[in-house]
Amino acid sequence: MTETDNKALMQEIFRRLAEGDGALLFESMAEDVCWAIIGGTKWSGIYEGKQAVLRDLITPLRANLAERPKTVAQRFIVDGDTVAVEARGHNATRAGAPYRNEYCFVFEFADGRIRHITEYSDTQLIAGVLDDPKVLGAAAS
């Protein structure tokens, strides 16, 4: 894929994420995708493989939030097979706390698929309002 293709795909993914639809993001990931979340929170770390991302990250996140996660892109920066996306979440927890995180996602493509995601965000907000993903993931199983 070209830079233009990568950017167009990320723009469409985030158009859908703004509506709470993460299906295209998940479909665009390689089976061996790696999603790294920076920081020292219970959510921080590396999620390796598409099924681990779904089971250990996405499912617990959905269990924390009152509605499907909504993330709105602010800016896209493209350099070859890398697309950086500045974005803001518009969410609330099931307990009613606002969860409006600010993100910078760095997506790396290989063979037309998302192979690596690095997520930079407000880790203090994450630690303050989101419950432990391991507890939530186990409860959802």
C-alpha positions as CSV (number, residue, x, y, z in Angstrom):
1,M,0.0,0.0,0.0
2,T,1.1,3.6,-0.6
3,E,1.2,6.4,1.9
4,T,-2.0,7.7,0.4
5,D,-3.6,4.2,0.8
6,N,-2.4,4.0,4.4
7,K,-3.8,7.4,5.3
8,A,-7.1,6.8,3.6
9,L,-7.5,3.5,5.5
10,M,-6.7,5.2,8.8
11,Q,-9.1,8.1,8.0
12,E,-11.9,5.5,7.3
13,I,-11.1,3.5,10.5
14,F,-11.3,6.7,12.6
15,R,-14.4,7.9,10.9
16,R,-16.0,4.7,12.1
17,L,-14.3,4.8,15.5
18,A,-15.9,8.2,16.0
19,E,-19.3,6.4,15.7
20,G,-18.3,3.5,18.1
21,D,-17.6,1.0,15.3
22,G,-14.2,-0.7,15.7
23,A,-14.8,-3.5,13.2
24,L,-12.6,-2.1,10.4
25,L,-9.7,-1.5,12.8
26,F,-9.9,-5.1,13.9
27,E,-10.2,-6.4,10.4
28,S,-7.2,-4.3,9.2
29,M,-4.9,-5.8,11.8
30,A,-2.5,-8.6,10.9
31,E,-3.0,-11.8,12.9
32,D,0.4,-11.2,14.6
33,V,-0.3,-7.5,15.4
34,C,1.4,-6.0,18.4
35,W,-0.3,-3.2,20.4
36,A,1.9,-1.5,22.9
37,I,0.5,0.9,25.5
38,I,3.0,3.1,27.1
39,G,3.3,3.8,30.9
40,G,3.1,1.9,34.1
41,T,-0.7,1.4,34.5
42,K,-2.4,-2.0,34.7
43,W,-3.4,-1.4,31.0
44,S,0.2,-0.6,29.9
45,G,2.2,-3.3,28.2
46,I,2.3,-5.2,25.0
47,Y,-0.7,-7.1,23.6
48,E,0.6,-9.7,21.1
49,G,-1.6,-11.2,18.5
50,K,-5.1,-10.2,17.2
51,Q,-6.9,-12.5,19.6
52,A,-5.0,-11.2,22.6
53,V,-5.8,-7.6,21.6
54,L,-9.5,-8.6,21.5
55,R,-9.5,-10.7,24.7
56,D,-7.1,-8.7,26.9
57,L,-7.6,-5.1,25.7
58,I,-10.8,-4.5,23.7
59,T,-13.1,-6.7,25.8
60,P,-12.1,-5.3,29.1
61,L,-12.2,-1.7,27.8
62,R,-15.8,-2.3,26.6
63,A,-16.6,-3.7,30.0
64,N,-15.4,-0.4,31.6
65,L,-17.3,1.9,29.3
66,A,-21.0,2.8,29.3
67,E,-21.1,2.6,25.5
68,R,-18.9,1.4,22.7
69,P,-15.6,3.4,22.7
70,K,-15.7,6.5,20.5
71,T,-12.4,8.0,19.4
72,V,-12.3,11.1,17.1
73,A,-9.2,11.8,15.0
74,Q,-7.8,15.3,15.0
75,R,-4.8,14.9,12.7
76,F,-3.0,12.3,10.6
77,I,0.7,12.3,9.8
78,V,2.1,9.8,7.3
79,D,5.6,8.7,6.7
80,G,6.0,5.7,4.4
81,D,4.4,2.7,6.1
82,T,3.8,4.6,9.3
83,V,0.7,6.7,10.1
84,A,0.5,8.7,13.4
85,V,-3.0,9.7,14.5
86,E,-3.7,12.3,17.1
87,A,-7.2,11.6,18.6
88,R,-9.5,12.2,21.5
89,G,-11.9,9.8,23.2
90,H,-15.4,10.8,24.0
91,N,-16.5,8.2,26.5
92,A,-17.8,7.6,30.1
93,T,-17.3,4.7,32.4
94,R,-20.2,2.5,33.6
95,A,-19.8,4.3,36.9
96,G,-20.5,7.6,35.2
97,A,-16.9,9.1,35.3
98,P,-15.9,10.9,32.1
99,Y,-13.2,9.1,30.1
100,R,-12.0,11.6,27.6
101,N,-8.5,10.6,26.9
102,E,-6.2,12.2,24.5
103,Y,-4.1,9.9,22.3
104,C,-1.3,9.7,19.8
105,F,-1.4,6.3,18.0
106,V,1.4,5.2,15.8
107,F,0.3,2.6,13.3
108,E,2.9,0.6,11.3
109,F,1.9,-1.2,8.2
110,A,3.4,-4.3,6.5
111,D,1.9,-6.1,3.6
112,G,-1.2,-3.9,3.7
113,R,-2.1,-4.8,7.3
114,I,-1.5,-3.1,10.6
115,R,1.4,-4.9,12.2
116,H,2.2,-2.6,15.2
117,I,0.4,0.0,17.2
118,T,2.0,2.2,19.8
119,E,-0.5,4.1,22.0
120,Y,0.5,7.2,23.9
121,S,-2.2,8.6,26.2
122,D,-2.9,10.1,29.6
123,T,-1.9,7.2,31.9
124,Q,-2.9,9.1,35.0
125,L,-6.5,9.3,33.6
126,I,-6.4,5.6,32.8
127,A,-5.2,4.6,36.3
128,G,-7.8,6.9,37.9
129,V,-11.0,5.8,36.1
130,L,-10.5,2.4,34.4
131,D,-10.8,-0.9,36.3
132,D,-8.1,-3.6,36.1
133,P,-8.3,-5.2,32.6
134,K,-7.3,-8.6,33.9
135,V,-10.3,-8.7,36.3
136,L,-12.7,-7.4,33.7
137,G,-11.4,-9.8,31.0
138,A,-11.8,-12.8,33.4
139,A,-15.4,-11.6,34.2
140,A,-16.3,-11.4,30.5
141,S,-15.0,-14.9,29.7
